[in-house]
Structures are given as structure tokens and as C-alpha cells.
Amino acid sequence: MAGFKIRNDIGATVFAVLSGFSALFFTVWIFSPSGCSGPEKEATINPVPITAGELTALEAELASAKASLEAESSRRSEMAMNLRESRQAAATLEAEKTKWNAAKQELASELESLEGRLSALATEKQTLTAQLAEASNSDAAALKIEVAGLKEELDSEREACRAAKSALNAEIDKLQTGLDQALYGDQLKPAAGDFPALTLPFLVNEPIKLDRKVRPVFIELRGMGESEADLQKAYEKISRDGKTRAIHKVPFESGSAEVVAAETAKLKELLKESSKGAKFLVVGYASTDGDPKSNHELSSKRASSVAAKLAGIEGVDKDSVQAVYFGQTKRFSSSDMAPNRIVEVWQVK
């Protein structure tokens, strides 16, 4: 038992010594530069050098990005404004259509009433005339007086009917013009350019002054492209109503505005049938060879010359003929100049 106690005391002493060394070592490590209590090591930063050129490029890229952002902001603002304007224009157009239809219906009803009265008076006159032919001498005088009074009333009604028709057409023209302006806007404004308009017989320099019947032809031709495919498509669209057609193309020599006798004869032949009530739009062109200003004037003169010949044909109302011009073009041929030196004659019934 004594031996065991001695060995146990020695073990305890050794354990205490070892524990003391461990504590001392741990304490030294804690307060050492590499321990927990030592000063923190500063991070080593190796900055990448930037050259002046790279800095300039970065500044330029930043400026470009800023400009793109401002442009996009401006574009979005413009889109918003255009959308508001489009909605306002649509509302205005719808109001114009409603107004046009109401006024047209009112005037048409008035005209229908007058024409009904006119028809009734004509029937009454016919009846009285027949009675007069069968009446005895004693009744003839009274019937003559009645017929004379009826004739006077009939003439008055006819005059009122003519005035009503004239007023109706004038009102329809006015309403249609307002509607076309709302629908087509810039297409009915004089063409912008450096060349002054010429003052020539039958020539219309302000499209809005064209007769409402031929105005759609002008709008379609003015807005079409320059290819032959565009031309064919426009012709089909214009002629779709069955009342509008290009009746002839008058060719010209290079630099000339003279209508040869053979072409006048062709126009007369084509208009042998009655053209009463028809409207005519004469469209002048020139080829692209030569000076643009000269071609502008040449297409004007060609259109005016053909319109004058057309107005001189028997049966054609000269007030029904109007001429316009489109200057130089390639729409009739992109490879050959001659087919572009023409004047088109359109008829609208």
C-alpha cells in the first residue's frame, strides 16, 4: 500500500508539471504576434494600374451609355405624346364621320321630299292635260287656267329642287373635304420642294381643291411606291369600285409637251360613249433623265396640254377636267426612260 501511494504521488506531480508547461505554452502563443492577441496583419492590395487611354475609353463609354439613356427616355416620351395625339385624332375623326353622316342623311331626306313633290306635280299636270284634251269648249278655258297655274307651280318646284341639289352637293363636298383632311392630312398638302408651282390651264396645285370624286385617285397614286408591282397594286385598288379606270396613257417625246393629233383622235374614240356626269383626272409625268426642275415643269405642261385637249372633246364638260403632276418617275419602267414620259387620263363615273 505504501508503494502504491508513492507512485500515485509521483504521477500527480508529473501531471501537475505537464499541465503547467501546457498552460505556459498556451499563454505564450496567445500573446505572440501569430496568436489571437497579436496585431492583425494588414491585407496586401496590389492595385492594377489604369492608363490614361483606358480612363478616356471608360469615360467615353459612360458618356455613350448616358446619351443612349437620354435618347431612350426622349423616344419613350415622344411615343407617349404620339399615342395621345393618335387617340385625339381618332376621336376627332369619329366625330367628323358622325357629323358627316347626319348632315348627309338630313339633306338627302330633304331632297327626296322635294323630288317626291316634283313627281306628284308632274303626274297631276299630265292628268289635267289629258282632261283638257277631252273637255268640252265650256270647260277648256277653266282647265287651261288650272294647267297654267300648275305649270308655274311645277317650274317653281323644279327650281327649288335644283337649288336643293346644289346645296346638297356643296354640303357633301364640304363634309367630304373635312373628312379627307382628317383621314389623309399630309397627302392633300402641296408637295414640298424647291420648284415653284406653275399657273397653267386645268392645273390644280393644291390637292385639297380637287373634286371629291377624283381625290381618292390622286391620294392612291401619290402614296404608291415606284416599282411596277406597286403600280399594278395601286391600279387594282383604284379600279375596284368599277366606276374608276385609266382610259388612256398619252406618250410624249423626250423634252416635249406637245400632244400629237393621233393621240387626240384616240381620246375622241375612247369617249364616244356618253361621258355625262363623269369626272376626269389628268396626271403628268416625266422620265428621270435631265434636270429635275425641268422635269417638274415638263410634267406640269404635259398634264395641262392633255387636259385642254380632253376638255375640247364634244360631250366632255370642261369643268369636269382637272390636271395634276408628279414630276420625274421610274414607276412605269426602271430600265427604259420612254414609258415614263406619259400622261395618264383617269375617268370617274
C-alpha positions in Angstrom: 0.0 0.0 0.0 2.9 2.4 0.8 4.4 1.7 -2.6 1.2 2.4 -4.4 0.9 5.8 -2.5 4.4 6.9 -3.5 3.8 6.0 -7.2 0.5 7.9 -7.1 2.1 11.0 -5.6 4.8 10.9 -8.3 2.1 10.6 -11.1 0.3 13.6 -9.6 3.4 15.6 -9.5 4.3 14.8 -13.1 0.8 15.6 -14.3 0.9 19.0 -12.5 4.2 19.8 -14.1 3.0 18.9 -17.5 -0.2 20.9 -17.0 1.8 23.9 -16.0 4.0 23.6 -19.1 0.9 23.3 -21.3 -0.7 26.4 -19.7 2.5 28.4 -20.1 2.9 27.4 -23.8 -0.7 28.3 -24.5 -0.3 31.7 -22.8 2.8 32.5 -24.8 1.1 31.6 -28.0 -1.9 33.7 -27.2 0.2 36.8 -26.8 2.6 36.1 -29.6 2.5 38.0 -32.9 1.0 35.0 -34.6 -1.5 34.3 -31.8 -5.1 35.5 -31.2 -4.0 38.6 -29.3 -1.3 39.6 -31.8 -1.9 42.6 -34.1 -3.9 41.8 -37.3 -1.9 41.5 -40.5 -2.8 44.2 -43.0 -4.2 42.8 -46.3 -1.8 43.3 -49.1 -3.5 45.1 -52.1 -1.8 45.2 -55.4 -3.8 47.8 -57.4 -4.0 47.2 -61.2 -2.7 50.4 -62.9 -5.1 52.2 -65.4 -3.6 54.0 -68.2 -4.8 57.4 -69.4 -6.2 55.9 -72.6 -8.2 53.3 -70.7 -9.6 56.0 -68.5 -10.6 58.1 -71.5 -12.2 55.0 -73.1 -14.2 54.3 -69.9 -15.3 58.0 -69.7 -16.4 57.8 -73.4 -18.3 54.5 -72.7 -20.0 56.2 -69.7 -20.9 59.2 -71.8 -22.3 57.0 -74.6 -24.4 55.0 -72.1 -25.7 58.3 -70.7 -26.6 59.5 -74.2 -28.3 56.3 -75.0 -30.4 56.5 -71.8 -31.4 60.1 -72.6 -32.3 59.2 -76.2 -34.4 56.2 -75.0 -36.1 58.5 -72.4 -36.8 61.0 -75.2 -38.1 58.3 -77.5 -40.5 57.0 -74.9 -41.8 60.5 -74.2 -42.3 61.1 -77.9 -44.1 57.7 -78.2 -46.4 58.6 -75.3 -47.1 62.0 -76.9 -47.8 60.4 -80.3 -50.1 57.9 -78.7 -52.1 60.7 -77.0 -52.3 62.6 -80.3 -53.4 59.5 -82.2 -56.2 58.9 -79.7 -57.3 62.5 -80.0 -57.1 62.3 -83.8 -59.2 59.1 -83.8 -61.8 60.7 -81.6 -61.9 63.8 -83.9 -62.2 61.6 -87.0 -65.1 59.7 -85.4 -66.9 62.9 -84.6 -66.4 64.2 -88.1 -67.8 60.9 -89.6 -70.9 61.1 -87.3 -71.4 64.7 -88.2 -71.0 64.0 -92.0 -73.4 61.1 -91.9 -76.1 63.0 -90.0 -75.9 66.1 -92.3 -75.9 63.9 -95.4 -78.9 62.0 -94.2 -80.8 65.2 -93.4 -80.0 66.8 -96.8 -80.8 63.6 -98.6 -84.2 63.4 -96.9 -85.0 67.0 -97.9 -84.0 66.3 -101.5 -86.1 63.1 -101.5 -89.1 65.1 -100.3 -88.7 67.7 -103.0 -88.3 65.1 -105.7 -91.4 63.3 -104.5 -93.4 66.6 -104.7 -92.0 67.2 -108.1 -93.1 63.8 -109.3 -96.6 64.3 -107.9 -96.9 67.7 -109.6 -95.7 66.2 -112.9 -98.4 63.4 -112.6 -101.1 66.0 -111.8 -100.1 68.1 -114.8 -100.3 65.1 -117.1 -103.7 64.2 -115.8 -105.0 67.8 -116.3 -103.5 67.9 -119.7 -105.4 64.7 -120.7 -108.6 66.1 -119.2 -108.1 69.3 -121.2 -107.8 67.4 -124.4 -111.1 65.6 -123.7 -113.0 68.5 -122.2 -115.8 70.4 -124.0 -115.2 74.0 -125.1 -117.0 75.3 -122.0 -114.6 73.5 -119.7 -111.5 74.2 -121.7 -110.8 77.7 -120.5 -111.0 76.8 -116.8 -108.8 73.8 -117.4 -106.2 75.9 -119.3 -106.1 78.3 -116.4 -105.6 75.4 -113.9 -102.9 73.9 -116.1 -101.1 77.2 -116.4 -101.1 77.6 -112.7 -99.9 74.1 -112.2 -97.1 74.6 -114.7 -96.0 77.7 -112.8 -96.0 75.8 -109.6 -94.2 72.9 -111.2 -91.5 75.2 -112.5 -91.1 76.7 -109.1 -90.7 73.3 -107.5 -88.2 72.3 -110.1 -86.1 75.4 -109.3 -86.3 74.6 -105.6 -85.3 71.0 -106.4 -82.3 72.2 -108.4 -81.3 74.6 -105.6 -81.6 71.8 -103.0 -79.4 69.5 -105.1 -76.8 72.2 -105.5 -76.9 72.9 -101.7 -76.7 69.2 -101.0 -73.7 68.7 -103.3 -72.0 71.7 -101.8 -72.5 70.5 -98.3 -71.4 67.0 -99.2 -68.2 68.5 -100.8 -67.5 70.4 -97.7 -68.1 67.5 -95.4 -66.1 65.2 -97.6 -63.2 67.6 -97.7 -63.1 67.8 -93.9 -63.2 64.1 -93.7 -60.4 63.7 -96.2 -58.3 66.2 -94.4 -58.8 64.3 -91.2 -58.0 60.9 -92.9 -55.2 61.8 -95.2 -53.6 65.0 -93.8 -50.2 65.5 -95.4 -51.2 63.6 -98.6 -53.5 66.5 -99.5 -50.9 69.2 -98.9 -48.9 70.7 -101.8 -45.7 68.8 -102.4 -42.8 70.3 -100.6 -39.9 71.1 -102.9 -37.6 73.8 -104.3 -39.7 74.1 -107.5 -42.5 76.7 -107.7 -45.9 75.6 -109.0 -46.9 76.7 -112.5 -50.1 78.5 -113.4 -51.5 76.6 -116.3 -55.0 75.8 -117.7 -56.7 73.0 -115.7 -53.7 72.5 -113.4 -54.5 72.0 -109.7 -51.6 72.9 -107.5 -53.4 72.4 -104.2 -54.7 68.8 -104.0 -57.4 69.6 -101.4 -59.1 71.6 -104.2 -59.5 68.5 -106.4 -63.1 67.3 -107.0 -64.1 64.9 -104.2 -64.7 62.1 -106.8 -61.2 62.2 -108.2 -59.4 62.9 -104.9 -59.1 59.2 -103.9 -57.3 58.5 -107.3 -54.8 61.3 -106.5 -54.2 60.1 -103.0 -53.6 56.5 -104.1 -51.2 57.5 -106.9 -49.3 59.9 -104.8 -48.8 57.5 -101.9 -47.7 54.4 -104.0 -44.2 53.2 -104.5 -42.0 53.4 -107.6 -41.9 49.8 -108.6 -44.0 48.2 -111.4 -45.5 45.9 -108.7 -46.6 48.9 -106.7 -48.2 50.4 -109.8 -50.2 47.2 -110.5 -51.4 47.0 -106.9 -52.5 50.7 -107.0 -54.3 50.2 -110.3 -56.3 47.3 -108.9 -57.2 49.1 -105.8 -58.3 52.3 -107.6 -60.4 50.4 -110.2 -62.0 48.1 -107.6 -65.3 50.2 -107.4 -66.0 49.6 -111.1 -66.5 53.3 -111.6 -62.9 54.4 -111.9 -60.5 53.5 -114.7 -57.4 54.7 -116.5 -58.8 55.2 -120.0 -55.6 56.1 -121.8 -51.8 56.8 -121.5 -50.7 59.6 -123.8 -47.0 59.2 -124.7 -44.5 62.1 -125.3 -41.2 62.6 -127.0 -38.2 63.5 -124.8 -38.4 67.1 -123.6 -41.8 67.7 -125.4 -45.2 68.6 -124.0 -46.9 68.6 -127.4 -49.9 66.3 -127.8 -49.8 64.8 -131.4 -53.0 64.7 -133.4 -53.1 60.8 -133.3 -53.4 60.9 -129.6 -56.2 63.4 -129.6 -58.1 61.2 -132.1 -57.6 58.2 -129.7 -59.1 60.2 -126.9 -62.1 61.1 -129.0 -62.6 57.5 -130.0 -62.4 56.4 -126.4 -65.0 59.0 -125.3 -67.6 58.2 -128.0 -69.9 56.8 -125.3 -71.7 59.4 -123.2 -69.4 60.9 -120.5 -72.2 62.9 -118.9 -71.6 63.3 -115.2 -68.0 61.8 -115.4 -65.0 63.4 -113.8 -61.5 63.3 -115.3 -58.1 63.4 -113.6 -55.1 64.0 -115.9 -51.8 63.0 -114.3 -48.5 64.2 -115.8 -45.1 62.5 -115.6 -41.5 62.9 -116.9 -38.6 60.5 -117.1 -35.6 60.8 -114.8 -33.1 61.8 -117.4 -32.5 65.5 -117.5 -32.7 68.2 -114.9 -35.3 67.6 -112.0 -36.6 71.2 -112.2 -37.1 70.9 -116.0 -38.9 67.6 -115.5 -41.1 69.2 -112.8 -42.2 71.9 -115.3 -42.4 69.4 -118.2 -44.8 67.0 -116.3 -47.0 70.1 -115.5 -47.1 71.3 -119.1 -47.9 67.8 -120.4 -50.8 67.4 -117.9 -52.2 70.8 -118.8 -51.9 70.1 -122.6 -53.7 66.8 -122.4 -56.4 68.3 -120.1 -57.0 71.1 -122.7 -57.4 68.5 -125.5 -59.8 66.4 -123.3 -61.9 69.4 -122.4 -62.3 70.3 -126.1 -63.9 66.9 -127.0 -67.6 67.1 -127.7 -69.7 65.8 -124.8 -67.0 66.4 -122.2 -67.8 69.1 -119.6 -64.7 71.2 -119.3 -65.5 71.8 -115.6 -65.1 68.1 -115.0 -61.4 68.1 -116.1 -58.6 68.6 -113.6 -54.8 68.1 -114.1 -52.0 67.3 -111.6 -48.4 66.4 -112.0 -45.8 64.2 -110.2 -42.6 65.3 -111.9 -40.0 62.7 -112.8 -40.6 59.0 -112.1 -39.4 55.4 -112.7 -42.7 53.7 -111.8 -43.6 52.7 -115.4 -40.1 51.3 -116.1 -36.9 51.3 -114.2 -34.7 50.4 -117.2 -36.3 52.3 -120.1 -37.0 56.0 -119.9 -39.6 56.3 -122.7 -42.5 54.6 -120.8 -42.2 57.3 -118.1 -42.7 60.2 -120.5 -46.5 60.0 -120.3 -49.8 61.5 -119.1 -52.5 59.2 -117.6 -56.1 60.0 -118.1 -58.4 58.7 -115.4 -62.2 58.7 -115.6 -64.5 58.5 -112.6 -68.3 58.0 -113.3 
